[in-house]
Amino acid sequence: MTDSKDPREAKLPEKSNFSEWYHELLKSAEIIDVRYPVKGMCVWYPFGFALRRSVYNIIKELLDVDHYETQFPLLIPEQEFMKEAEHIKGFEDEVYWVTHGGTSPLDVKLALRPTSETAIYPMFKLWIRSHADLPLRVYQIINTFRYETKHTRPLIRLREITSFKEAHTAHATWDEAAAQVEVAVERYAEFYRRLAIPFLTCKRPSWDKFPGADYSIALDVIMPDGRTLQVGTAHLLGTNFAKTYGITYEDAEGEQRLVNQSCYGISERCIAALISVHGDDRGLILPWEVAPIQVVIVPIVFGDKAPIIEACRALERELSAAGIRVKVDEGDERPGAKFYRWEMRGVPIRLELGPRDMAKGQVVIVRRDGAKRAVPRDGIVEAVIEEGHALQEVLAKKARASMEEHIRLVQTVEEAIEQVKTGVARIRWCGSVDCGHQLEDLVGANMLGEPREEPLLPGPCPICNASTTGSTYMARQY
Ligand code: ZN
């Protein structure tokens, strides 16, 4: 698949033309194939799936410390699904139903999970008996289905979400469940730090919380076009679902009490953010830790090919023995075509080795951001690892600067209207639902919610004029 394709055929639009760049890059870098004949359902190319695997390994590593991984069925019986009134209201228009087994209508319709609360919580009722069973923390990485009526977009808005990591927890008290929400936000923050992706953390306004939650905290990434992408959420469910599903535990005094719950999720939108935040006009740029191929070695052949190839293979063996994911590109194309292909795929480091380098006992090391130097052949492993980590820092810094450029504190609705055309506005908000709805209508953008940073100095709410230190981010959202 990879080698039959002539890389010169791929024409990546400039990143400033973000939407076209994004779609073309998913294809050219072989992340996602959108040609599957069901709208909103896409196929991972093997290279894309390798990237997904290394990214999800980080989430697993962060959760496995104190969560159990598990797996629940895809199908949810109608009566369980319909139990929690608010939850249903939030999802009913998006549910796919299985109504037949073969040619016979089913007695009980089965929902394809749009999310798994209603699959997991009836089992929590059976699993949880006493305070000794708490806290209970499980997660699964599975696919979910939502009948999206909005415009679908690969990795961003899908009818099959292929890689939904959802965690569900149960605790003795509301405070413990609320503390778990903070733990979840911190783990997600660590996850995105390791991907060198900066993000905003906000408490969603009450009208935009998860259906059935007391409140929701969300992480948003600012995409290159200034719109935001919600890339993680954590919800405090309190006892809302426990009441519905009868999830109780016996406390130390022998009393039956309802559990308090939280749930939190991340989907393949994290890959969309990774691609969009770091990529450039030449393709992907992948952080060292998650790149499926970390180093590509390109032989620069003049005259006799054999000794160069042999030297490249020796280099590959040495790097591989050090635990680095490395590949020699031995194809017959010109080096330029090889550079192009591996740059498109975001390989963090390219090594070039030709007769002149061999004579000098050196290897040329080129980082994906363009930094280039010759290093002694002897110290190559250390140099490669050093440059890999340096690239991570460069990416994090650049991404942080870009995020900050996209946020502006504004005082008036007019300024907010202007700002959300290209980025995120922070604007005062007294916190009232009425003012919130009016702000959204007038600005023509969504409220992401109260930033978790320092409050502002007191000033007037732009709608009701009440003095407030409260504020909200506003943006056009994906
Ligand atoms: Zn107000």
Boltz pocket constraint, residues with backbone or C-beta under 6 A from the ligand:
constraints:
  - pocket:
      binder: B
      contacts: [[A, 429], [A, 430], [A, 431], [A, 432], [A, 435], [A, 461], [A, 462], [A, 463], [A, 464], [A, 465], [A, 466]]
      max_distance: 6.0
